[in-house]
Amino acid sequence: MKTEIELRNATGREFTRIIGEKSRTYFFPDCSVIVKNILWINIGNSGHRLLDSDGICYYVPYGWVSLKWEVEDNAPHFSL
């Protein structure tokens, strides 16, 4: 189960709560980025901003060639 983290957003950007997603992997031509237990996401013009259940913030710029995610048991495969 994910730890609940309060989102402290001072950017004016809109974040969406992620429910039921275990992890997501962004594939770039030369590397990949894995983010587990995402709680919040902002989909902006230049990339994704993410907050995980450990309170770690990520910025993943656009340019990936594919994206995959794994959902928790019985969670919707597609939502947002």
N, C-alpha and C positions, 0 to 999 in steps of 0.2 A: 504494500500500500504506500502511496506517495505521501510524504510529509507536506503539510499545508504551509505554504510560505505566503506572507502578505506581499503583494506587488507594490513597490514604492516607485511610482512612475512620475518623473519630473520633466518629461520630454514633450508632453502634449500629444504624443502618439497614442493610438488606440490599440490596446492589447486584448486578445481573446483567450479565455481560459481553455486549456486543453484537458480533456477528460478521456481516459481509457487508452492513452498511447504509452507504450512501454519505452520505445526508442525510435529515433529516426536517424537515417544515414544520408548525408549529402555526398555525392560522388563527383569529384573534380577530375580533370584529365590526369593529374599527377598524384592525387591523394584523396582521402575521404575523411569526413568529419562525422563522428557519432555523438549524438546527444541523447542521454537516457532520462526518463522520468520528467518530461517537459510539463510544466504547469501553465506557462503563459507564452504567447507568441504574438509578435507584431509582424505583419507582412507589409513591408514598405517598398518604395520605389527602387531601392538599391540592394535589398536583401531581407533576411529574416533576423529578428531579434528574439531571443529565447531566454526564459528563466527556468532552471530545473529545480527539483525538489531539495537540492542541497544549497540553494541560494546562489548558484553559479550562473552568471550571465554570459550569453554567447551572441556574437554577431556573425552571421554567415552570409557573405555577399553573393549576389547573383553570379552565375557563371558555372554552376554545377551542370553536369550532363545528365544526371538522374537523381532521384530522391526516393528512398524507401522508408517505410515505417512498419512497426510491429505493434499490434493492439493488445490490450489486456484481454483475458478470457471474457467472452460474451460482450465485449465493447463493440460499438459500430466500427466497421472498417473504414468508412468515410463519414466525416462530420467536420464541422467548423462553421 
